[in-house]
Amino acid sequence: MRYLFTTIVAVALALPAAALAANAPNPNSLANQSCKTQQTAMALISATTFKQTYGTNATRSNAFGKCVSKATATASAAVQNAAKTCKAQQADPNFANAATNPNHLTFDAFYGSNGKGNAADANALGKCVSTLTQQSTNAQTKADITAAKTCKTLAANKTAFATTYGSGRNAFGACVSQHAKL
């Protein structure tokens, strides 16, 4: 039993180390970054837009936590999708001829050339995952901000807005969620 526990703990500790070794982005960090960006951008729309978008309690004081929770799920999916895409690119013998690779570089040269000695290309897969994940989360952040602007405009017509999204506390968030889908 003690051996089993020790093995489980060792494996649990090794997984984050393996992820870090591959430069896999941290979904929680990406989520926090996304929510801070949204909070700042939505403040320019109105002082309450961010809270209207994510807050679910009476005072909407839980808005940032709800945003991070939603964004973490999105970022986790982005990391998984990026890893699949990057592994497929890495295995593709025609990667150098891809339309997105105008300089006809190998996968390692395209993502890994950082000029740090013989192992400069050793972490190309991790850099690929990081790059694609960042692009995906940035696109979702932008979509959320754009959707909030759209919903703020739509909310000016209270009757039409209530008919479409409801009149409850989370109606604005429902509108943003619907319009932010990529």
C-alpha positions as CSV (number, residue, x, y, z in Angstrom):
1,M,0.0,0.0,0.0
2,R,2.8,2.4,0.9
3,Y,4.6,1.6,-2.4
4,L,1.4,2.3,-4.3
5,F,0.9,5.7,-2.6
6,T,4.6,6.6,-3.3
7,T,4.2,5.6,-7.0
8,I,1.0,7.7,-7.4
9,V,2.7,10.7,-5.8
10,A,5.8,10.3,-8.0
11,V,3.6,10.1,-11.1
12,A,1.5,13.1,-10.1
13,L,4.7,15.1,-9.5
14,A,6.2,14.0,-12.8
15,L,3.3,15.0,-14.9
16,P,3.6,18.8,-14.3
17,A,7.3,18.5,-14.7
18,A,6.8,16.8,-18.1
19,A,4.4,19.5,-19.1
20,L,6.8,22.2,-18.1
21,A,9.6,20.5,-20.0
22,A,7.5,20.6,-23.1
23,N,6.7,24.3,-22.6
24,A,3.0,23.4,-22.4
25,P,1.1,26.5,-21.5
26,N,-0.6,26.6,-18.1
27,P,-4.4,27.0,-18.7
28,N,-4.9,28.8,-15.3
29,S,-2.3,31.4,-16.2
30,L,-3.8,31.8,-19.7
31,A,-7.3,32.2,-18.1
32,N,-6.1,34.8,-15.7
33,Q,-4.4,36.7,-18.5
34,S,-7.5,36.6,-20.6
35,C,-9.8,37.8,-17.8
36,K,-7.5,40.7,-16.9
37,T,-7.5,41.7,-20.5
38,Q,-11.3,41.4,-20.8
39,Q,-11.8,43.3,-17.5
40,T,-9.7,46.2,-18.8
41,A,-11.2,46.3,-22.2
42,M,-14.8,45.9,-21.0
43,A,-14.3,48.8,-18.6
44,L,-14.0,51.0,-21.6
45,I,-17.4,49.9,-22.8
46,S,-18.9,50.6,-19.4
47,A,-17.9,50.3,-15.7
48,T,-20.3,47.3,-15.2
49,T,-19.9,45.3,-18.5
50,F,-17.4,42.8,-17.1
51,K,-19.6,42.2,-14.0
52,Q,-22.7,41.9,-16.2
53,T,-21.0,39.4,-18.4
54,Y,-19.6,37.0,-15.8
55,G,-21.1,37.9,-12.4
56,T,-23.8,35.5,-11.2
57,N,-24.5,36.5,-7.6
58,A,-26.6,39.4,-6.4
59,T,-23.7,41.9,-6.3
60,R,-21.8,40.3,-9.2
61,S,-18.7,40.2,-7.0
62,N,-17.9,36.7,-8.3
63,A,-17.3,38.0,-11.9
64,F,-13.6,37.5,-12.1
65,G,-13.7,34.0,-10.6
66,K,-16.5,33.0,-13.0
67,C,-14.5,34.4,-15.9
68,V,-11.4,32.5,-14.9
69,S,-13.4,29.3,-14.5
70,K,-14.9,29.6,-18.0
71,A,-11.6,30.7,-19.5
72,T,-9.6,27.9,-17.8
73,A,-11.9,25.3,-19.5
74,T,-11.4,27.1,-22.8
75,A,-7.6,27.3,-22.4
76,S,-7.4,23.6,-21.4
77,A,-9.2,22.6,-24.6
78,A,-6.9,25.0,-26.5
79,V,-3.8,23.3,-25.1
80,Q,-5.2,19.8,-26.0
81,N,-6.1,20.9,-29.5
82,A,-2.8,22.6,-30.0
83,A,-0.9,19.5,-28.9
84,K,-2.8,17.4,-31.4
85,T,-2.2,19.8,-34.2
86,C,1.5,20.2,-33.4
87,K,2.0,16.4,-33.2
88,A,0.4,16.1,-36.6
89,Q,2.5,18.8,-38.0
90,Q,5.6,17.3,-36.5
91,A,4.8,13.9,-38.1
92,D,3.8,15.4,-41.5
93,P,6.6,14.6,-44.0
94,N,5.3,17.5,-46.1
95,F,5.4,20.1,-43.4
96,A,8.1,22.1,-45.2
97,N,5.9,22.4,-48.2
98,A,2.8,23.6,-46.3
99,A,1.2,26.9,-47.4
100,T,1.7,28.3,-43.9
101,N,5.4,27.6,-44.2
102,P,6.6,29.9,-47.0
103,N,10.3,29.5,-46.1
104,H,10.0,25.7,-46.4
105,L,11.5,25.0,-43.0
106,T,11.4,21.7,-41.1
107,F,9.1,21.5,-38.1
108,D,12.1,21.8,-35.8
109,A,13.5,24.8,-37.6
110,F,10.1,26.5,-37.9
111,Y,9.2,26.3,-34.2
112,G,12.5,25.6,-32.5
113,S,15.3,27.8,-33.8
114,N,16.2,29.9,-30.9
115,G,19.9,29.9,-31.5
116,K,20.9,28.3,-28.2
117,G,23.4,25.7,-29.3
118,N,23.1,22.2,-30.6
119,A,19.7,21.7,-28.9
120,A,18.2,24.8,-30.3
121,D,15.4,22.8,-32.0
122,A,15.0,20.3,-29.2
123,N,11.8,21.9,-27.8
124,A,10.1,22.7,-31.1
125,L,7.0,20.7,-30.1
126,G,6.6,22.6,-26.8
127,K,7.0,25.9,-28.6
128,C,4.5,24.9,-31.2
129,V,1.9,24.1,-28.6
130,S,2.6,27.3,-26.7
131,T,2.3,29.4,-29.9
132,L,-0.9,27.8,-31.1
133,T,-2.5,27.9,-27.6
134,Q,-1.7,31.6,-27.2
135,Q,-3.2,32.3,-30.7
136,S,-6.4,30.4,-29.7
137,T,-6.8,32.1,-26.3
138,N,-6.1,35.5,-27.8
139,A,-8.8,34.9,-30.4
140,Q,-11.3,33.8,-27.8
141,T,-10.5,36.9,-25.6
142,K,-11.0,39.2,-28.6
143,A,-14.3,37.4,-29.4
144,D,-15.5,37.8,-25.8
145,I,-14.8,41.5,-25.8
146,T,-16.4,42.0,-29.2
147,A,-19.5,40.1,-28.0
148,A,-19.7,42.3,-24.9
149,K,-19.7,45.4,-27.2
150,T,-22.4,43.9,-29.4
151,C,-24.6,42.9,-26.4
152,K,-24.2,46.4,-24.8
153,T,-25.6,47.8,-28.1
154,L,-28.4,45.3,-28.2
155,A,-29.3,45.9,-24.5
156,A,-30.2,49.5,-25.4
157,N,-33.5,48.0,-26.7
158,K,-34.7,46.5,-23.4
159,T,-37.8,44.8,-24.8
160,A,-36.0,43.1,-27.8
161,F,-33.1,42.2,-25.5
162,A,-35.4,40.6,-22.9
163,T,-37.3,38.7,-25.6
164,T,-34.1,37.2,-27.0
165,Y,-32.0,36.7,-23.9
166,G,-34.4,36.9,-21.0
167,S,-34.6,39.5,-18.2
168,G,-32.8,37.6,-15.5
169,R,-29.6,38.4,-13.8
170,N,-27.6,36.4,-16.3
171,A,-29.2,37.6,-19.5
172,F,-26.3,39.8,-20.5
173,G,-23.8,36.9,-19.9
174,A,-26.1,34.7,-22.0
175,C,-25.9,37.2,-24.8
176,V,-22.1,37.5,-24.6
177,S,-21.8,33.7,-24.6
178,Q,-23.9,33.3,-27.6
179,H,-22.1,36.0,-29.6
180,A,-18.6,35.0,-28.6
181,K,-18.6,31.5,-30.1
182,L,-15.8,31.0,-32.5
